[in-house]
């Protein structure tokens, strides 16, 4: 399979970020949430769509 340089770079950055937190998923998520909050960009959180069950009538 041919290597994609962009995908390789993203994986390298992701690996380095995970290593900074000793691969602790809770710490990684907390850091990403902090970065999201500190960015100042609006964050859209969409509620799940309500799926109605057919009534049969």
C-alpha positions in Angstrom: 0.0 0.0 0.0 1.3 3.4 -0.9 2.1 5.7 2.0 0.3 9.1 2.2 2.5 11.8 3.6 -0.4 13.7 5.2 -1.8 10.6 6.9 1.8 9.8 8.1 2.2 13.3 9.6 -1.2 13.1 11.3 -0.3 9.8 12.8 3.1 11.1 14.0 1.5 14.1 15.7 -1.2 11.9 17.3 1.4 9.5 18.6 3.5 12.3 20.0 0.5 13.8 21.7 -0.5 10.4 23.2 3.0 9.8 24.4 3.0 13.2 26.3 0.2 11.8 28.5 1.7 8.3 28.8 -1.2 7.0 26.6 -3.7 7.8 29.4 -7.0 8.3 27.5 -8.6 10.4 30.2 -5.7 12.8 30.3 -5.6 13.0 26.4 -9.3 13.8 26.3 -9.0 16.4 29.1 -6.2 18.1 27.2 -8.2 18.1 23.9 -11.2 19.6 25.7 -9.0 22.3 27.3 -7.6 23.1 23.9 -11.1 23.3 22.4 -12.2 25.6 25.2 -9.2 27.8 25.0 -9.4 28.1 21.2 -12.2 30.7 21.4 -13.9 29.0 18.4 -17.6 28.2 18.8 -18.3 24.5 19.3 -21.5 23.0 18.0 -22.9 20.2 20.0 -25.8 18.5 18.2 -28.4 16.5 20.1 -29.1 13.0 18.7 -32.1 12.9 16.4 -35.2 11.4 17.9 -36.1 8.2 16.0 -39.7 7.5 16.1 -40.9 3.9 16.0 -43.6 3.1 13.4 -47.0 2.8 15.1 -48.4 0.3 12.6 -51.5 2.4 11.8 
